[in-house]
Amino acid sequence: MSAAKVLIKFGIKKAIPQINKFLLESGVTCFIRNDVSGLLGDLGPREFIPQLTELLKDKNARIREGATEALIKLKAKEALPQLFELLKYDTTSIKLDIIPLITQVEFKEAIPQLTELLKDTNQYMRIKTVEALAQLKARESISQITELLKDKSRFYCAGKFYGAPVLEETLKALVKLDAKESIPKIIELLNDDEPEIRGLTAITLVELGAKDKVTQEVIEDIKPILNWHENYATRARAALSRLEEPEK
């Protein structure tokens, strides 16, 4: 066990000056500083939040990442403005660490920067950003989210491409946001070459109250989704049930 771990485990209060040294002195290696940050996040001493926040400015990405993770574990709302700044320029892994805290504490001030991340080149970043904006009820971002209906990038696994995860998450987000203004753009996907996309589109239209736009031909594309993961199957069953209801 390192000296830093011993100090933290057996006496946080008495060890504060030495722990500060491990965190902030430039002579301490990034590995030790990152190690200490992780331990502080696990053990929960909130008196170190200012020091951890200071580490967000460190030039070493490993140290910034360790401090970010610790602050998130500590649910450090007071560090959100500094964490928010990292969304503008930092590494993908750090941004992906920050997003859950933003949604957890409903930090709506981050919505403009999150909206910018919809253009990120990383597919997973776009997925998590769409999901976050939906959780934050960011209706002001609906037009930008709707643009991702064009994103049919595939998920690559074991040498094969699968699905269209960004598009799938976008359709779910538009339902959560009750984005009826996006219905004309969503309808265009009913003509997609992929039956899976047509089926998910039809489900989305039903959920948005536009079941009259779903033709009998497209209803057939919903049925295979009954055999997908339960989350999708549940939505498919509900959509098919509503499509069978007589018009009021």
C-alpha positions as CSV (number, residue, x, y, z in Angstrom):
1,M,0.0,0.0,0.0
2,S,1.4,3.4,-0.9
3,A,2.0,6.2,1.6
4,A,-0.9,8.1,0.1
5,K,-3.3,5.2,0.6
6,V,-2.2,4.8,4.2
7,L,-2.7,8.5,5.0
8,I,-6.2,8.5,3.5
9,K,-7.3,5.2,5.0
10,F,-6.2,5.8,8.6
11,G,-6.7,9.5,9.1
12,I,-8.2,11.9,6.6
13,K,-8.3,14.9,9.0
14,K,-4.8,14.6,10.3
15,A,-3.4,13.9,6.9
16,I,-4.9,16.8,5.0
17,P,-1.6,18.8,4.6
18,Q,0.2,15.7,3.2
19,I,-2.7,14.8,1.0
20,N,-2.8,18.3,-0.4
21,K,0.9,17.8,-1.2
22,F,0.2,14.6,-3.1
23,L,-2.6,16.4,-5.1
24,L,-1.1,19.7,-5.9
25,E,2.7,19.7,-5.9
26,S,4.2,19.4,-9.3
27,G,7.0,17.1,-8.1
28,V,4.6,14.3,-7.4
29,T,4.1,11.9,-10.3
30,C,0.8,11.9,-12.2
31,F,0.3,8.2,-11.2
32,I,0.3,9.0,-7.5
33,R,-1.9,12.1,-7.9
34,N,-4.4,10.1,-10.0
35,D,-4.3,7.3,-7.4
36,V,-5.0,9.8,-4.6
37,S,-7.9,11.4,-6.6
38,G,-9.5,8.0,-7.1
39,L,-9.2,7.1,-3.4
40,L,-10.8,10.5,-2.4
41,G,-13.7,9.8,-4.7
42,D,-14.2,6.4,-3.2
43,L,-13.9,7.5,0.4
44,G,-16.0,10.6,0.1
45,P,-14.1,13.4,2.0
46,R,-15.8,16.5,0.6
47,E,-13.2,18.9,2.1
48,F,-10.9,18.0,-0.9
49,I,-13.4,19.2,-3.5
50,P,-11.5,22.5,-4.0
51,Q,-8.2,20.7,-4.6
52,L,-9.8,18.2,-6.9
53,T,-11.4,21.1,-8.8
54,E,-8.0,22.7,-9.2
55,L,-6.7,19.6,-10.8
56,L,-9.2,20.0,-13.6
57,K,-6.7,22.6,-15.0
58,D,-3.8,20.3,-15.0
59,K,-2.0,19.8,-18.3
60,N,-1.9,16.0,-17.9
61,A,-5.1,14.4,-19.2
62,R,-4.7,11.4,-16.8
63,I,-4.8,13.8,-13.8
64,R,-7.8,15.7,-15.2
65,E,-9.6,12.4,-15.7
66,G,-8.9,11.1,-12.2
67,A,-10.1,14.4,-10.7
68,T,-13.2,14.4,-12.9
69,E,-14.1,10.8,-11.8
70,A,-13.5,11.7,-8.1
71,L,-15.7,14.9,-8.3
72,I,-18.5,12.9,-10.0
73,K,-18.3,10.2,-7.3
74,L,-18.5,13.0,-4.7
75,K,-21.5,14.5,-6.6
76,A,-19.7,17.8,-6.4
77,K,-22.3,20.3,-7.7
78,E,-20.0,23.1,-6.8
79,A,-17.5,21.9,-9.3
80,L,-20.0,21.9,-12.2
81,P,-18.9,25.2,-13.8
82,Q,-15.3,24.0,-14.0
83,L,-16.4,20.5,-15.3
84,F,-18.6,22.3,-17.8
85,E,-15.6,24.1,-19.2
86,L,-14.0,20.7,-20.0
87,L,-16.9,19.9,-22.3
88,K,-15.5,22.6,-24.6
89,Y,-12.1,21.1,-25.3
90,D,-11.1,18.0,-23.3
91,T,-10.8,14.3,-24.3
92,T,-13.7,12.1,-25.2
93,S,-13.3,10.0,-22.1
94,I,-13.4,13.0,-19.8
95,K,-16.5,14.4,-21.5
96,L,-18.3,11.0,-21.2
97,D,-17.5,11.1,-17.5
98,I,-19.0,14.5,-17.1
99,I,-22.3,14.0,-18.9
100,P,-23.9,11.7,-16.3
101,L,-23.3,14.2,-13.5
102,I,-24.8,17.0,-15.6
103,T,-28.0,15.0,-16.1
104,Q,-28.0,13.7,-12.5
105,V,-28.1,17.2,-11.0
106,E,-30.1,18.6,-13.9
107,F,-27.4,21.2,-14.7
108,K,-29.4,22.9,-17.5
109,E,-26.8,25.6,-18.0
110,A,-24.8,22.9,-19.9
111,I,-27.5,22.4,-22.6
112,P,-25.9,24.7,-25.1
113,Q,-22.5,23.0,-24.9
114,L,-24.2,19.5,-24.9
115,T,-26.0,20.6,-28.1
116,E,-22.7,21.4,-29.7
117,L,-21.5,17.8,-28.9
118,L,-24.2,16.5,-31.2
119,K,-21.7,17.2,-33.9
120,D,-18.9,15.2,-32.3
121,T,-17.1,12.8,-34.5
122,N,-17.4,10.0,-31.8
123,Q,-20.5,7.9,-32.3
124,Y,-20.8,7.0,-28.6
125,M,-20.5,10.7,-27.7
126,R,-23.4,11.6,-30.0
127,I,-25.5,8.8,-28.4
128,K,-24.8,9.8,-24.8
129,T,-25.4,13.5,-25.7
130,V,-28.8,12.9,-27.3
131,E,-29.7,10.8,-24.3
132,A,-28.6,13.5,-21.9
133,L,-30.5,16.3,-23.7
134,A,-33.7,14.2,-23.5
135,Q,-33.2,13.6,-19.8
136,L,-32.7,17.4,-19.3
137,K,-35.9,18.0,-21.3
138,A,-34.0,20.3,-23.6
139,R,-36.7,21.2,-26.0
140,E,-34.6,24.1,-27.2
141,S,-32.3,21.5,-28.8
142,I,-35.0,19.7,-30.8
143,S,-34.0,21.1,-34.2
144,Q,-30.4,20.0,-33.7
145,I,-31.5,16.6,-32.4
146,T,-33.8,16.2,-35.4
147,E,-30.7,16.7,-37.7
148,L,-29.4,13.4,-36.3
149,L,-32.2,11.5,-38.0
150,K,-29.7,11.6,-40.9
151,D,-27.1,9.7,-38.8
152,K,-27.3,6.1,-39.9
153,S,-23.8,5.3,-38.7
154,R,-23.5,1.6,-37.7
155,F,-22.2,-0.1,-34.6
156,Y,-19.1,-2.1,-35.3
157,C,-18.5,-5.3,-33.4
158,A,-16.6,-8.6,-34.1
159,G,-15.9,-7.5,-37.7
160,K,-19.5,-6.7,-38.6
161,F,-21.7,-3.6,-38.6
162,Y,-25.0,-3.6,-36.7
163,G,-28.0,-1.3,-36.3
164,A,-28.0,2.5,-36.4
165,P,-27.6,3.4,-32.7
166,V,-27.4,7.2,-33.1
167,L,-30.6,7.2,-35.1
168,E,-32.3,4.8,-32.6
169,E,-31.4,7.0,-29.7
170,T,-32.5,10.1,-31.6
171,L,-36.0,8.6,-32.2
172,K,-36.3,7.8,-28.5
173,A,-35.2,11.3,-27.5
174,L,-37.7,12.9,-29.8
175,V,-40.5,10.9,-28.1
176,K,-39.3,11.9,-24.6
177,L,-39.3,15.5,-25.7
178,D,-42.8,15.1,-27.3
179,A,-41.2,16.7,-30.4
180,K,-44.3,16.7,-32.7
181,E,-42.7,19.4,-34.7
182,S,-40.2,16.8,-35.9
183,I,-42.9,14.5,-37.3
184,P,-42.5,15.6,-41.0
185,K,-38.8,14.7,-40.8
186,I,-39.5,11.4,-39.0
187,I,-42.0,10.5,-41.7
188,E,-39.3,10.6,-44.3
189,L,-37.7,7.5,-42.7
190,L,-40.7,5.4,-43.5
191,N,-39.2,5.2,-47.0
192,D,-35.8,3.9,-45.7
193,D,-34.3,0.9,-47.4
194,E,-33.8,-0.8,-44.0
195,P,-37.0,-2.5,-42.6
196,E,-35.6,-2.2,-39.0
197,I,-35.4,1.6,-39.4
198,R,-38.9,1.7,-41.0
199,G,-40.3,-0.3,-38.0
200,L,-38.6,1.9,-35.4
201,T,-39.9,5.0,-37.2
202,A,-43.4,3.6,-37.2
203,I,-43.2,3.0,-33.5
204,T,-42.0,6.5,-32.9
205,L,-44.8,8.0,-34.9
206,V,-47.4,6.1,-32.9
207,E,-45.8,7.2,-29.7
208,L,-45.9,10.8,-30.9
209,G,-49.6,10.5,-31.8
210,A,-49.2,10.3,-35.5
211,K,-50.4,6.7,-36.1
212,D,-52.4,7.8,-39.1
213,K,-49.1,8.2,-40.9
214,V,-48.2,4.4,-40.5
215,T,-49.3,2.3,-43.5
216,Q,-50.2,-1.4,-43.3
217,E,-47.0,-2.2,-45.2
218,V,-44.9,-0.5,-42.5
219,I,-46.9,-2.2,-39.7
220,E,-45.3,-5.4,-41.0
221,D,-41.9,-3.9,-40.3
222,I,-42.8,-3.4,-36.6
223,K,-43.6,-7.1,-36.0
224,P,-40.0,-8.5,-36.2
225,I,-39.1,-6.0,-33.4
226,L,-41.3,-8.0,-31.1
227,N,-38.3,-10.5,-31.0
228,W,-35.7,-7.8,-30.0
229,H,-34.5,-6.8,-26.6
230,E,-37.5,-6.4,-24.2
231,N,-37.2,-2.6,-24.2
232,Y,-37.8,-2.6,-27.9
233,A,-40.3,-5.4,-27.8
234,T,-42.4,-3.6,-25.2
235,R,-42.6,-0.5,-27.4
236,A,-43.5,-2.6,-30.5
237,R,-46.3,-4.4,-28.6
238,A,-47.7,-1.1,-27.4
239,A,-47.5,0.5,-30.9
240,L,-49.2,-2.5,-32.5
241,S,-52.0,-2.4,-29.9
242,R,-52.6,1.3,-30.5
243,L,-52.6,0.8,-34.3
244,E,-55.4,-1.8,-33.8
245,E,-57.6,0.7,-31.9
246,P,-60.4,2.3,-34.0
247,E,-60.0,6.0,-34.8
248,K,-61.9,8.3,-32.5
